Amino acid sequence: MADSNETSSEGVKSTAVIKQGYVEMKNTKLFGSKKRRWLALFKASSKGPTRLIKYDSAWKASNEEPLSVTNLSEINNIVRMGDGAFGIVLQMRDHTSKQFMCETDEEAKEWLHLLQSLHASVRRRDSMPTGIFRTFLMPSSSLNFQGECIMDISTTNVTLFEDERKTSKIVVWPINHIRRYGYDKKNKRLFIEAGSRCDTGEGIYLFTSTEGHAINEFLHKQAISYGEKT
């Protein structure tokens, strides 16, 4: 039985997981045979867009060792298999298809509903306004927050929010009080060094994001723009 809880006792332990569980997939190397795989559906986050990730097992999922990643934006249509089968068919934009079998009709209906609902709004869900990015804030001594968050970069401030609704603010760093910033390509980490006049005081804050390089470039652009206006 698949586990749709965000904090599953097995598999991926992440609030970005919408649904996960074991399914059966065709073995491309052995005609007619099937393999049991762990499948996880992720909402858009600092690690990527809305996507399906296939793992060899729940244990492999907990260790972040994927077999394949399918972005929902790559899918053209999602339908149920015919003849009463408990399966889902992903019709890809490149005219190929992928499919998986569930253990029960109830599971197949739940997977289909979630996939179709997310697919219908994937462009809106995955896209972000200019200057707003999904990031993961690493633990720090001066902030009591860590994890997935939203970074909003304007010409005057870098503001962190807990989610895309931006109802809960974490911190604001005025651009003119940021000492340094940069992106470490090797470790794929973005850093911001706040000065003593920031609300957090002096400190270096680390972030991970698939958009780390783009965030650094945009922040640099805004810092230059701020300098030209003052």
N, C-alpha and C positions, 0 to 999 in steps of 0.2 A: 504494500500500500504506500503510495506516495505521501510525502509530508509537505503540507502547504504552509506550515508555521515558519515565521521568520527566524526563530531560534531553534532549529531542529537539533535533536540529540545526536544525529549523525549527518554525514554529508557536509555541505557548506554551511558554516555558521556566520551568517552575514545578514544585516537588515536589508541588503539589496536583493536577497533571494525572495522571489514571489511564490515559487513552487518548485519542489524537487522530489525525486523518487526514482525507483527502479522501473525500467521499461525494457522491452525486447526490441532489438534492432537486427536487421539482416547482416550477415557476415559476407562482405564483398569478396572474400577470398574463397569461401566454401559455398557453393551453390545450394540454396535451399535451407541452409543452417541459420540459426539465430543466436545472438549473444545478449546476455543480460547486461545492461549499462545503466549508470546513474545519470539522470538528466536533470539539469537545473535551469530554471528560467529566472534571469536577472533583470531588474529594472535598470534604467540608465543611472550610472554612478561615475565616480572618479576613475573607475577601471574600464569604462567603455559604455557603449550605447545599450539599448534594450536588446538582449541576446539570449540564445539557448547555448548552453555549454554541456558537452558530453564528456563523461568521465568513465574510466574503467570500473570504478567502484565508489562507494560512499567514502571509503578511506582515502582514495586518491583525490576525491573532491575536497576533503578536509585538509589535504596537503597541497591543494591548488595545482594539481597535475592533470590538466585537461587533455582530451584526445582531439577535440575539435570545437570550434566556436562558430555559431551561425547567428549573424545579426538579423533581427527581424526585418530590417529595411531591405535585406537581400531576398525576402520572400515575396512572391507575387500573390499567392492565395493559400488558404489553410482549410482543409476539408476532412471529413470523416471517411474512412475506408468503407466500401460497400459490403454487401452480403452479411451485415450484422457483426462485422469484425470490430474488436475493441481497439482500432488503430486510427492514427492521425497521419495525413499526408501533407507535407510541406512542398508546395509547387514553387520552385525557385524562379527568379527573374531570368536566369540563364537557360531556362527551359529544361533543367534537370529536376529531379524530385528526391525528397528524403522522407522516410516514414518510420514510425515506431509504434509498437503495440503495447497497450496497457493491460493490467490484470483483470480489470472489470469495466463494465459499461459506464459505471459512475465515474471512474477515474478518467476514462476517455472523454466523457462529457465535460469534466472539469478542466482538463488540459485544453480541449477545443475552445471552450468559452474564454479562458484566460488568454490564449494565444490570439484568437480572433479579436478580442477586445483591445489588446495591446497593439496588434498589428494595424488596426483601424486608426489608431492615434499615434503611431510610432514617430511620424515626422514632428508632430507637435511636442511629444514627450522627449525626444532626443535632442531637438534643437534648443539652443539657449540664446537670449538676446546678446548683442554685442557687449563685451566687457564683463559678462557673467559666466562663471566656470564652476564645474563640479570638481571638488578637491577632497582630499582626505588629510585632515590635520593630525600630525603625529603628537604623542604626549609631550607636554611641557610642564615646567614647574610653576608657571605664573597664570595658566589658564586651567579651569576645571572642566574643560571640554576637550574631547578628542574624538576623531572619527569623520564620517562623511559630512561635508558641509558645502555651502555655496560661497564662492568668493566673488564679490562685486567690486570691480575696479573702475573708479571714476577719475576725473582730472584732479581731484583733491584728496580722495581717500581710498584706502583698501578696507572694505568691510566684509566681515564674515557673518553668515547667517546659518542657522541650524538646518534649514531646508529651503526648498524653492519658493515657498509662500513668503519667505522673508519676514515672518511674524516675530521670530525670536533672534535677536542680535547677539552675537558672541563677543565681537570686539571691533573697534574702528581704529585703524592706523592712518593718521594724516600722512600723505605722501611726502610732505616736507620734513617729517620727523622720522622717516625710514632711512636708516643709514646705508644699508646695502640690500641687494636682492640678486638672485641668480638661479641658474638651473644646472644641476650636476647631471650631465648626460650619462655618465657611467652608472650611477646609482639611481637615476631617474627620479631625482628629488629636487623640488623647488624650495628655496629658502628665502625668508624675509628677516632682516635684522632690524628690530625696532630700537629707536633711540630712547634716551632717558625721559624725554618729554611726552612720550606716548603713555596712554593709560596703563599699559602693561609694564611700563618701565623698560629698561634695557633687556634685550633677549633675542635669541635666534629661534625662529619658528620654521619647522619643516613640514612640507606637504608632498604628497604623491598624487599624480594624476596623469592620465594618458595625454592630457593637453598641457603638460608641464612646460614644454618649450614655447607653445603659443601664449601661455599665461605670462611667462617671462618677457616675451616680445611685446605683449600688449602693455604690461606694467612699465616697461622701458619707454614705450611711446607716450604713455600718459605722464610719466615723470619728466620727459623732455618738454611736453606741452605745458606742464605746470611751471617749469623753469623759464620758459619763454614769456609767460604771462606775468611773472613777478620781477 
